[in-house]
């Protein structure tokens, strides 16, 4: 195989206020013509810096290549001036970024930005560029491309924008496509479509792909080879089959064991790698992974292992040959040798007790008006949630899944009365929340708390952690400074943080630690109910496992009830007793967790489940793609709202809206033709 990209002994430095920091060190890798290579590892491991170094985008971020070379199809990129690099970007190499909204200029139309790339690289005149842009938008699955060409980035959904960005990256037929977490912010259905599209385009354009991800399921599905990075260095490099069959580095093994799959044992704690990735300013001596490695020896602590050939792959571990012969190492990674059963837990199936109802929701609707709409009220509002009824029992975790725009977060906010319902009732402990006075609602809110998706965005960055967690005590209790400090330090210990964290600021913590701070604040007043709105979506797989374990531990200790909103379906299955599936403002299925995954009855649920990437390269998933995107809640389809994307839709589905009805014990579905 001809090598397209070769990186040799690459080191990159960034100048910061605290001095020069080495972000990646001695990185070497190759990508062959038509090959897909995945870079995996936790946030902060150096994946994005490596990819941006190839494009030399680090030059604009106060970074520089201090050592090493990068060759792309014979061109040595490290010494080229920016003018010559601009000629290569787009033409020979292109990049698809994680956040498509940030990659497009919001004041120019999508079409004008794609045309600009084509003209810049002298690939045709304006008329030819227009035709090529329309063809590319059509090729990446965007309907009505001529209309989309004239739209601005703000007028398109996340999935559409990501497709448009892929079209722009392909505008000049690059040989190398770098995709930096291209599906992290997308729903599981759109993610499946984008990955499928990348595989088709790779074959059609004979491209090579450097794919950066922290989702091992995506790596298993997409990659020919996988490169594992940790703290700025490569620790393992192997084919996808080799890596998933027998990982040779303790970090790789830890990542694989942290994956939650459809087969994971729900009665055991999730495996997680203890600790966090070290900051660049405090890198440990010897092997950088040794403070978190259960197998670390004195040799590991003192001397850094080189990346060397072991059993037909590369690994940077002094003891790789010994480890792979260990019985526990060879045991199936899905069955953790240290799996700790969850203690008596209210959700253990088979010993279900009749529980009291904590939340009862009856016919709940939330519409947002669009203008006045005096003559046609139904068309003059965004129907975010419409006629939803369900219950949440005391001590249970009710999972809520569905694509972005299906109304999950709006439903959560209306439950907590952060937004007033347009119609319907919400009863909490038998009390109608809509009838409470402002003072009565404030009292009730002591028992209802929230854990947000973005822990940093939900706190005041100028406050110390002690003040952030202690704020509920200031509002609801008259405590002395010493009493408040004692309570907050106890909460910090409860969520696995050091008491000394009291006097530190949010920016001094990692993402997982910040989420622990958010959880400590949520449980401060000993509430009955917590809304976890995408609370683990932005976290690495290992940190995700730590937070889920913590939430389950706190549920046992404090008797908490959760509404757990997420788009990571395997995590929802693991933590939930029952799951509700939402589509375009309506609940389309409610079932016990295991029953929903084993026997989905709604076609939308089946499509969601088939979109989950499998972290096993030998098991290719049954492809049941949900075509298209979720329609606008301002103008939902008539009849069953899913009929525009459903493979089993009939004339009845287009005209008649199905009611949520019970089809077996505890299993409800809203479908005319249940599976």
C-alpha positions in Angstrom: 0.0 0.0 0.0 1.3 3.4 -1.0 1.8 5.7 2.0 -0.1 9.0 1.7 0.7 10.6 5.1 3.9 10.0 7.1 4.5 11.6 10.4 7.9 11.1 12.0 9.0 11.9 15.6 6.6 14.9 15.8 6.7 17.2 18.8 4.5 20.3 19.2 4.8 23.1 21.7 2.4 25.8 22.8 3.5 29.0 24.6 1.3 29.9 27.5 1.4 32.3 30.5 3.0 29.5 32.5 5.7 28.8 30.0 6.3 26.4 27.1 4.1 23.3 27.2 4.8 20.2 25.0 1.4 19.1 23.8 2.6 16.0 21.8 5.9 14.3 21.9 7.7 11.9 19.5 4.5 11.0 17.6 5.1 8.8 14.5 2.3 7.3 12.3 1.5 6.6 8.7 -1.8 6.4 6.6 -1.9 4.5 3.4 -3.8 5.4 0.3 -7.5 4.6 0.8 -7.0 3.6 4.5 -9.0 4.8 7.5 -6.9 5.3 10.7 -8.6 6.2 14.0 -7.0 8.3 16.7 -8.6 7.4 20.1 -8.0 8.5 23.7 -9.5 10.7 26.4 -9.8 14.4 26.1 -6.4 16.0 26.6 -4.5 13.1 25.1 -3.3 15.1 22.0 -5.5 13.7 19.3 -6.8 17.1 17.9 -3.3 18.7 18.2 -1.9 15.9 16.1 -4.5 16.4 13.4 -4.2 20.2 13.4 -0.4 19.8 13.1 -0.9 18.0 9.7 -3.0 21.0 8.5 -0.5 23.4 10.3 -3.5 25.1 11.9 -1.6 25.1 15.2 0.4 28.0 13.8 -2.7 30.2 14.4 -3.2 28.9 18.0 0.2 29.9 19.4 1.7 26.5 18.7 4.7 25.4 16.7 6.3 22.1 15.5 9.5 21.9 17.6 10.7 18.5 16.1 9.8 16.0 13.5 8.6 15.9 9.9 5.2 15.5 8.1 5.0 14.3 4.5 1.8 14.3 2.5 2.1 12.6 -0.9 5.7 13.7 -1.2 5.3 17.3 0.2 7.1 18.1 3.5 4.6 20.2 5.4 6.6 21.3 8.5 8.8 23.8 6.6 6.3 25.1 4.0 5.2 28.8 4.3 1.5 29.5 5.0 0.9 30.7 1.4 1.9 27.3 0.0 0.0 25.5 2.7 -3.2 27.4 1.7 -2.8 26.0 -1.8 -2.7 22.4 -0.3 -5.6 22.9 2.2 -8.8 21.9 0.5 -7.0 20.5 -2.5 -4.8 17.7 -1.1 -6.1 17.7 2.5 -9.3 18.9 4.1 -10.8 18.9 7.6 -14.3 18.2 9.1 -14.5 19.9 12.5 -16.4 18.8 15.6 -18.6 21.9 15.7 -20.0 22.7 12.3 -21.6 26.0 13.3 -18.1 27.4 14.2 -16.6 26.2 10.9 -19.0 28.3 8.7 -19.2 32.1 8.6 -22.7 32.9 9.8 -23.0 36.0 7.6 -22.5 34.2 4.3 -24.7 31.6 2.6 -23.7 27.9 2.6 -23.5 28.0 -1.2 -21.2 31.0 -1.4 -18.7 29.4 1.1 -18.5 26.2 -0.9 -18.2 28.1 -4.2 -15.3 30.2 -2.7 -13.3 27.1 -1.9 -13.7 25.8 -5.5 -12.8 29.1 -7.1 -9.9 29.7 -4.7 -8.3 26.4 -5.9 -9.0 27.2 -9.6 -11.3 24.2 -10.0 -13.7 26.1 -12.4 -15.5 29.3 -13.0 -18.4 30.6 -10.9 -21.1 28.7 -12.9 -19.1 25.4 -12.8 -18.5 26.0 -9.0 -22.2 26.5 -8.4 -23.1 23.2 -10.2 -20.4 21.3 -8.4 -21.6 22.7 -5.0 -25.2 21.7 -5.8 -24.0 18.2 -6.8 -21.9 17.8 -3.6 -24.8 18.9 -1.3 -27.0 16.4 -3.1 -24.3 13.7 -2.8 -24.0 14.1 1.0 -27.8 13.6 1.4 -29.1 17.2 1.6 -32.6 17.5 0.0 -33.4 20.4 -2.2 -29.8 21.5 -2.6 -30.5 24.5 -4.8 -32.6 26.0 -1.9 -30.0 25.0 0.7 -27.3 26.8 -1.3 -29.1 30.1 -0.5 -29.5 29.5 3.2 -27.4 30.7 6.0 -25.7 28.4 8.6 -28.2 29.4 11.3 -31.1 28.2 9.2 -29.9 24.5 9.2 -29.9 21.8 11.8 -26.8 20.3 13.3 -27.0 17.2 11.1 -27.5 19.2 7.9 -24.6 21.6 8.8 -22.3 18.6 9.3 -23.3 17.3 5.9 -22.7 20.7 4.3 -19.3 20.9 6.0 -18.4 17.4 4.5 -19.5 18.7 1.1 -17.2 21.8 1.5 -14.3 19.6 2.6 -14.8 17.4 -0.5 -15.2 20.4 -2.9 -11.7 20.0 -4.5 -11.4 16.2 -4.2 -8.8 16.0 -1.4 -6.7 12.9 -0.9 -6.7 13.1 2.9 -9.9 13.9 4.9 -9.3 14.6 8.6 -12.5 14.2 10.6 -12.1 15.6 14.2 -15.0 14.1 16.3 -17.4 14.7 13.4 -20.4 13.0 15.1 -19.9 13.8 18.8 -22.6 16.5 19.0 -25.1 14.6 16.8 -27.9 12.2 17.6 -27.3 8.5 17.3 -29.5 8.4 14.1 -27.7 11.3 12.4 -24.3 9.9 13.6 -25.1 6.6 11.8 -26.0 8.4 8.6 -22.8 10.5 8.7 -20.6 7.5 9.3 -22.3 5.6 6.6 -21.8 8.6 4.3 -18.1 8.9 5.1 -17.6 5.2 4.2 -19.4 5.6 0.9 -17.4 8.8 0.0 -14.1 7.2 0.9 -14.7 4.5 -1.6 -16.1 6.9 -4.2 -13.3 9.5 -4.0 -10.5 6.9 -3.1 -9.7 9.1 0.0 -7.7 8.3 3.1 -9.4 9.3 6.4 -7.8 10.2 9.7 -10.7 10.0 12.1 -10.5 11.3 15.7 -13.0 10.0 18.2 -13.4 8.9 21.8 -16.2 6.5 20.9 -14.7 3.0 20.6 -17.8 1.8 18.9 -17.2 4.2 16.0 -13.5 3.2 15.9 -14.5 -0.5 15.6 -16.9 0.3 12.8 -14.8 2.7 10.7 -11.1 1.9 11.2 -8.6 -0.2 9.4 -6.0 0.6 12.1 -6.4 2.3 15.5 -3.8 4.5 17.2 -4.3 5.0 21.0 -2.9 8.3 22.5 -2.4 9.2 26.1 -1.0 12.5 27.5 0.6 13.5 24.2 2.2 10.2 23.2 1.2 7.1 21.2 0.8 4.1 23.6 -0.5 1.5 21.1 -0.9 1.1 17.4 -2.6 -2.0 15.9 -5.2 -3.2 13.4 -8.8 -3.0 14.5 -9.0 -6.8 14.9 -5.8 -7.0 16.9 -6.7 -4.1 19.3 -10.2 -5.3 20.1 -9.2 -9.0 20.4 -6.0 -8.5 22.6 -5.1 -5.0 23.7 -1.4 -4.8 24.8 -1.4 -1.6 26.8 -3.1 -1.3 30.2 -4.6 2.1 29.0 -6.1 0.5 25.9 -7.5 -2.3 28.0 -9.0 0.2 30.4 -10.7 2.1 27.5 -12.2 -1.1 26.1 -13.5 -2.2 29.5 -15.1 1.2 30.1 -17.4 0.7 27.1 -21.1 0.2 28.0 -22.7 -2.2 25.5 -26.1 -3.6 24.9 -24.8 -6.8 26.5 -23.3 -5.1 29.7 -24.4 -6.5 33.0 -26.8 -3.9 34.5 -26.5 -5.3 38.0 -22.8 -4.5 38.2 -21.0 -1.2 38.4 -19.5 0.1 35.2 -15.7 -0.3 34.9 -13.8 3.0 34.9 -10.1 4.0 34.8 -9.4 5.6 38.1 -8.1 9.2 38.1 -7.8 11.6 35.2 -5.3 12.4 32.4 -2.5 14.7 33.8 -2.2 18.3 32.8 0.7 19.2 30.4 2.3 21.3 33.1 2.4 18.3 35.6 3.4 15.3 33.5 4.6 12.4 35.7 8.1 10.9 35.3 8.6 7.5 33.6 5.5 6.1 31.8 2.9 8.8 31.8 0.1 6.3 32.6 1.7 4.8 35.7 -0.3 6.9 38.3 -3.5 5.3 36.9 -2.2 1.9 36.0 -3.0 -1.1 38.3 0.1 -3.0 37.0 2.7 -0.2 37.4 6.2 -1.2 38.6 9.2 0.8 39.7 10.6 0.5 36.2 7.4 2.2 34.9 7.7 5.0 37.4 11.3 5.8 36.6 11.8 5.2 32.9 9.5 6.1 29.9 8.9 3.1 27.7 9.6 3.5 23.9 7.0 2.6 21.3 8.2 -0.9 20.2 7.2 -3.9 18.1 5.4 -6.6 20.2 3.4 -9.4 18.6 3.0 -7.7 15.2 1.8 -4.3 16.6 3.4 -1.3 18.3 3.0 -0.7 22.1 4.7 1.5 24.7 4.6 -0.7 27.8 7.6 -2.3 29.5 5.5 -5.4 30.5 3.2 -6.0 27.5 4.5 -9.5 26.8 3.8 -10.6 30.4 0.4 -8.9 30.6 -1.1 -10.5 27.5 -0.3 -14.0 29.0 -2.2 -13.2 32.3 -5.4 -15.2 32.7 -7.4 -12.1 33.8 -6.1 -10.1 30.8 -7.2 -12.8 28.4 -10.7 -13.0 30.0 -13.5 -11.4 28.0 -13.1 -7.7 28.5 -16.9 -7.3 28.7 -16.9 -9.3 31.9 -14.8 -7.2 34.3 -12.7 -9.3 36.6 -13.4 -6.6 39.2 -17.1 -6.2 38.5 -18.6 -5.0 41.7 -22.3 -5.9 42.0 -24.6 -3.1 42.9 -25.9 -3.5 46.4 -29.6 -3.9 47.1 -31.0 -1.5 44.7 -34.7 -0.6 44.1 -34.4 -1.3 40.4 -33.3 -4.9 40.6 -35.6 -6.7 38.2 -37.5 -9.7 39.4 -37.9 -8.3 42.9 -40.0 -5.3 41.9 -41.9 -3.8 44.8 -45.0 -1.7 44.4 -43.7 1.9 44.7 -45.5 5.1 45.3 -45.8 7.5 42.4 -43.7 10.6 42.8 -44.5 12.4 39.5 -47.7 12.1 37.7 -48.0 13.9 34.3 -51.4 14.2 32.7 -51.9 15.5 29.1 -48.9 17.9 29.4 -48.3 20.3 26.4 -45.9 23.1 25.9 -46.3 25.4 22.9 -44.1 28.4 22.1 -46.0 31.1 20.1 -44.6 32.3 16.7 -45.9 35.8 16.3 -49.5 36.4 17.0 -51.2 33.7 15.0 -54.7 35.1 15.5 -56.3 33.3 12.5 -54.5 29.9 12.7 -53.3 29.2 16.2 -52.2 25.6 15.4 -49.7 26.8 12.8 -48.5 29.8 14.9 -46.6 27.9 17.5 -43.7 25.5 18.1 -45.3 22.4 19.5 -42.4 21.3 21.7 -44.4 18.9 23.9 -47.9 17.8 23.1 -50.3 15.7 25.2 -47.8 13.7 27.2 -48.9 11.5 30.1 -46.7 9.2 32.2 -45.6 8.6 35.8 -42.3 8.4 37.7 -42.2 6.1 40.7 -40.2 6.9 43.9 -36.7 5.6 43.9 -36.6 4.7 40.2 -34.6 6.1 37.3 -36.8 7.0 34.3 -34.8 7.3 31.1 -35.9 9.6 28.3 -34.4 9.2 24.8 -35.0 10.7 21.3 -33.3 12.9 18.8 -32.6 16.6 19.3 -35.8 18.5 18.8 -38.0 15.8 20.2 -38.9 17.8 23.3 -37.0 15.9 26.0 -35.3 18.9 27.7 -38.5 21.0 27.4 -40.5 18.3 29.1 -37.9 18.2 31.9 -38.1 22.0 32.4 -41.9 21.9 32.5 -41.8 19.1 35.1 -39.7 21.4 37.4 -41.9 24.4 36.6 -38.9 26.2 35.1 -41.4 26.8 32.3 -45.2 27.0 32.6 -47.2 24.3 30.8 -49.5 25.4 28.0 -51.9 22.6 29.0 -52.1 19.6 31.3 -51.1 18.9 34.9 -48.0 18.0 36.8 -48.4 16.4 40.2 -45.4 16.0 42.5 -46.1 13.9 45.6 -49.8 14.3 44.8 -49.6 18.1 44.7 -50.5 20.0 41.6 -47.5 22.2 41.0 -49.3 24.7 38.8 -51.5 25.8 41.8 -48.6 26.6 44.1 -47.8 30.2 45.0 -44.3 31.5 44.3 -43.3 30.8 48.0 -44.9 27.3 47.8 -43.0 26.5 44.6 -39.7 27.6 46.1 -40.4 25.2 49.0 -41.2 22.4 46.5 -38.0 23.1 44.5 -35.9 22.0 47.5 -37.0 18.5 46.6 -36.4 18.9 42.8 -32.9 19.6 41.5 -31.0 19.6 38.2 -27.7 18.3 36.9 -26.9 20.2 33.6 -25.1 19.0 30.5 -22.4 21.7 30.6 -21.1 21.8 34.2 -18.9 24.8 33.5 -21.7 26.8 31.9 -24.0 26.2 34.8 -21.8 27.7 37.5 -20.4 31.2 38.2 -16.7 30.9 37.2 -15.8 33.7 39.6 -17.1 31.8 42.6 -15.1 29.3 44.6 -16.4 25.7 44.6 -17.4 26.0 48.3 -19.7 29.0 47.5 -21.2 27.3 44.4 -22.1 24.1 46.3 -23.1 26.1 49.4 -25.5 28.5 47.6 -28.6 26.3 48.3 -27.8 26.5 52.0 -27.7 30.4 51.8 -31.2 30.4 50.2 -33.0 27.7 52.3 -31.1 27.5 55.6 -29.5 30.0 58.0 -26.2 28.4 58.7 -23.1 29.8 60.2 -19.9 29.9 58.0 -18.4 27.0 59.9 -21.6 24.9 59.6 -21.9 25.6 55.9 -18.2 24.7 55.3 -18.6 21.4 57.2 -21.7 20.5 55.1 -20.1 21.4 51.8 -16.9 19.5 52.6 -19.0 16.5 53.5 -20.8 16.8 50.1 -17.4 17.0 48.3 -16.3 13.8 50.0 -19.6 12.2 49.1 -19.1 12.9 45.3 -15.4 11.7 45.4 -13.6 15.1 45.6 -11.0 16.3 48.1 -12.2 18.6 51.0 -9.5 21.1 49.8 -11.5 21.6 46.6 -13.6 24.0 48.7 -11.3 27.0 48.0 -10.5 26.3 44.4 -12.2 27.7 41.2 -14.2 25.7 38.5 -11.5 26.3 35.8 -9.0 24.3 37.9 -11.0 21.1 37.5 -11.5 18.6 34.6 -14.8 18.0 33.0 -15.6 15.0 35.1 -14.7 16.8 38.3 -16.8 19.7 37.4 -19.8 17.3 36.8 -19.1 16.0 40.4 -19.3 19.6 41.6 -22.7 20.0 39.8 -23.9 16.8 41.4 -22.8 17.9 44.9 -24.8 21.2 44.4 -27.8 19.2 43.3 -27.9 16.9 46.3 -27.1 19.6 48.9 -30.6 20.0 50.2 -31.3 16.2 50.2 -33.9 16.4 47.4 -36.3 13.6 46.4 -35.9 14.1 42.6 -33.1 15.0 40.2 -33.4 15.8 36.5 -30.1 14.8 34.8 -30.3 16.6 31.4 -27.6 15.0 29.2 -25.4 15.0 32.3 -22.8 12.6 30.9 -23.0 13.3 27.1 -19.9 15.5 26.9 -17.7 13.2 29.0 -15.1 10.6 27.9 -16.2 7.0 28.2 -14.2 6.3 31.4 -15.3 9.5 33.1 -18.9 8.8 32.0 -18.6 5.4 33.8 -17.4 7.1 37.0 -20.3 9.6 37.0 -22.9 6.9 36.3 -21.5 4.8 39.2 -21.6 7.9 41.4 -25.2 8.6 40.5 -26.2 5.0 41.3 -24.3 5.1 44.6 -26.1 8.3 45.6 -29.4 6.9 44.6 -28.9 4.0 47.0 -27.6 6.2 49.9 -30.1 9.0 49.6 -33.2 7.3 48.0 -33.1 9.6 45.0 -35.4 9.5 42.0 -34.0 10.4 38.6 -35.3 11.5 35.2 -32.2 10.7 33.1 -32.2 12.4 29.6 -29.5 11.3 27.2 -28.8 10.2 23.7 -26.2 7.6 24.6 -28.6 4.6 24.5 -26.4 2.0 26.1 -25.8 4.3 29.2 -29.6 4.9 29.4 -30.2 1.2 29.4 -27.7 0.6 32.1 -29.0 3.2 34.6 -32.7 3.2 33.9 -35.6 1.1 35.3 -38.0 2.3 32.6 -37.4 4.2 29.4 -39.6 6.6 27.5 -39.0 7.3 23.8 -39.9 10.8 22.5 -40.4 11.8 19.0 -41.4 15.3 17.9 -43.1 16.3 21.2 -44.9 12.9 21.8 -44.1 9.8 23.8 -44.2 6.9 21.3 -43.1 4.1 23.6 -42.6 3.4 27.4 -41.2 0.1 28.6 -38.9 -1.5 31.3 -35.3 -0.9 30.2 -34.5 -4.5 29.3 -37.8 -5.1 27.5 -37.3 -2.0 25.3 -33.9 -3.1 24.1 -34.9 -6.8 23.6 -38.3 -6.2 22.1 -38.9 -2.7 20.8 -42.4 -2.3 19.5 -42.3 1.1 17.8 -40.5 1.5 14.4 -38.7 4.6 15.7 -37.3 2.8 18.7 -36.1 0.0 16.5 -34.4 2.5 14.2 -32.7 4.2 17.2 -31.4 0.9 18.6 -30.0 -0.2 15.2 -28.1 3.1 14.9 -25.9 2.3 17.9 -22.3 1.6 16.8 -21.1 -1.8 18.0 -17.7 -1.8 19.8 -17.0 -5.2 18.3 -15.4 -5.2 14.8 -16.6 -8.9 14.2 -20.3 -8.0 14.8 -21.5 -5.7 12.0 -24.9 -4.2 13.0 -28.1 -4.7 11.1 -28.4 -1.5 9.1 -31.9 0.0 9.6 -31.1 3.7 9.0 -33.8 6.2 9.9 -33.8 8.3 6.8 -34.0 12.1 6.8 -34.2 14.4 9.8 -36.8 15.1 12.4 -39.5 17.5 11.0 -40.0 21.1 12.4 -42.1 21.1 15.6 -43.7 24.3 14.2 -45.3 22.3 11.4 -45.5 18.6 12.5 -46.9 16.0 10.0 -50.5 15.0 10.3 -51.4 11.5 11.7 -48.5 9.7 13.2 -45.6 12.2 13.4 -43.1 9.5 12.5 -44.8 8.5 9.2 -42.6 10.6 7.0 -39.5 8.5 8.0 -41.2 5.2 8.8 -40.6 2.1 6.6 -44.0 0.6 7.6 -46.1 3.8 7.1 -49.6 3.4 5.5 -52.4 5.7 4.5 -53.9 5.2 8.0 -50.6 6.5 9.6 -50.8 9.7 7.5 -54.3 10.5 8.6 -54.8 9.0 12.0 -52.7 9.7 15.1 -52.1 6.5 17.1 -52.8 6.7 20.9 -50.3 5.4 23.5 -51.8 2.0 24.4 -50.7 -0.9 26.6 -49.6 -4.0 24.5 -48.1 -6.0 27.4 -47.4 -5.6 31.1 -45.8 -2.1 31.7 -45.1 -1.8 27.9 -46.9 1.0 26.0 -46.6 2.1 22.4 -48.2 4.6 20.0 -48.1 2.7 16.7 -50.9 1.4 14.4 -48.6 -1.5 13.4 -46.4 -2.4 16.5 -43.5 -4.8 15.9 
